[in-house]
Amino acid sequence: MKTPIYLDYQATTPTDERVLAEMLPYFTEVYGNAASRSHPFGWQAEEAVDKARAEIAELIGASAKEMVFTSGSTEAINLALKGAVDMYGDVEPKPGKIGGKHIITSLVEHKAVLDTCKHLEKEGCQVTYLTPDETGRVTVEQVTEAMRDDTLVVALIWGNNEIGTLNPIREIGELCHERNVLFFVDGTQAVGKIPVNVEADNIDLMCISAHKLYGPKGVGALYVRRRKPRVRLVSQIDGGGHERGMRSGTLNVTSIVGLGAACRIAGEELETEMQRTSELRDRLEEKIRAGLDMVHLNGNREFRLPGCLNLSFSYVEGESLLMGINNHLAVSSGSACTSASLEPSHVLRAMGVGDDLAHSSIRFGIGRKTTAEEVDFAATRIIETVTRLRELSPLYEMALEGIDISSVEWAGH
Amino acid sequence: MAYSDKVIDHYENPRNVGALDKTSGEVGTGLVGAPECGDVMKLQIQVEGDKIVDAKFKTFGCGSAIASSSLATEWVKGKTISEALEISNTQIVEELSLPPVKIHCSVLAEDAIKAAVADYKSKQESGS
């Protein structure tokens, strides 16, 4: 077993060797521009792109024509939300018609959605930010209540990148379609990890990122529904009219081939991998709980991504925990000290997790390469380090003495 | 992020971890910080005459906070109370090569020393 062990699969994944092998010829052999219509170099590139488009569409139950290639999820999110507002924002809202400048989203979205929404607020949109329940989940009822006559789009994450909680996408999508409201889904963590079908799940727009599903970094796609309803977007990058005018720029053929291969393999292995990674996730939690008390699960036990486990270890600060394990384990923390902003995780805050527990949170990401041996090793290291740091923790000492930490008057700083 | 060797050394081998009898008149206890801010330090001193003969700490916080308080206990031991009060956070920053984002850890350690001394003094006053 090689250390450090990678347990940060929500941050990124290694490119699968099979994906890489399919990509390589497109660097030096099939290097044509997919937009070159006049010679075989271009035709071959276009053929490869078409194949990839079909592979991606297949994984999510879409048709190939509904996929728009981007540089990743962040760009796809920007295109979906800004492109929809530019197209429909000034359409007078009336029943049966898509239009308006009201957006519904949630406080636990990725910053790519939140920051795009903030930008749109400055441009005259109104945004409702739903507060999820304590497991990070948004309900259909909440979305129903937030709906207005001028609601243009509901934008929600499917599988949360920090805590793994899954939203009731199908039910919310059904509501959106009843009300002629567009439904954008951030599928970055969900696609390739759980069954996704844009028809059954009532999705109009959805972003996908290759590097989250064992493809290369720097490429992704936006699913744009073509019928019932036909969704139109104003492009955010102009120049040449590629991708049906929605995203100009020479196609990154090599990476697109990688994205296609990654989607095909993810689809083939979806059921076995879901089963395997769920079992490893549960094994990790059980082992940790067998060695430690006062461990809290952040997220939803029923509705969650197979490979994501977010735990808070009371009375131990996250960064000091990482410092104790980072020669052996690669994981992430919701602690303020590990973020650029010095703020604890906005996701945990929105769920109502106290700042003290947010500072103590660790996200374990389990994926295609993770083994039971690695999980057992990780659990042992976590138990050792948390135990050591609790011996050092005045809060743990107070808790053992029966002092209620929340009743102490702390001098904040 | 990269830690200095001294921070890593204090983190891996913290000095003077533990607790002194907080009910004793010779012991001063300082508890500073807040759990929601991500760091809490408890620093205790045992005083004989006006000399600090022992010091213990426990810290909830990042590696730099642990190192700052560990170092503070090392430095106050053997000093008189007035000498201990002269220890400033900038000396801690220098010794541990703390980066700017971690300066608050050193401030907290200085505060912890001052709080422990204040607690000791108030015990002496109320006791006498």
Interface residues (C-beta under 8 A of the other chain):
Chain A: Y315 V316 E317 E319 S320 M323 G324 S335 A336 C337 L342 P344 G354 D355 D356 H359 E391 L392 S393 P394 L395 Y396 E397 I405 W410 A411 G412 H413
Chain B: Y3 I8 Y11 P14 V17 A19 L31 V32 G33 A34 P35 E36 C37 G38 D39 V40 M41 K42 K58 T59 F60 G61 C62 G63 A65 I66 V101 H104 V107 L108
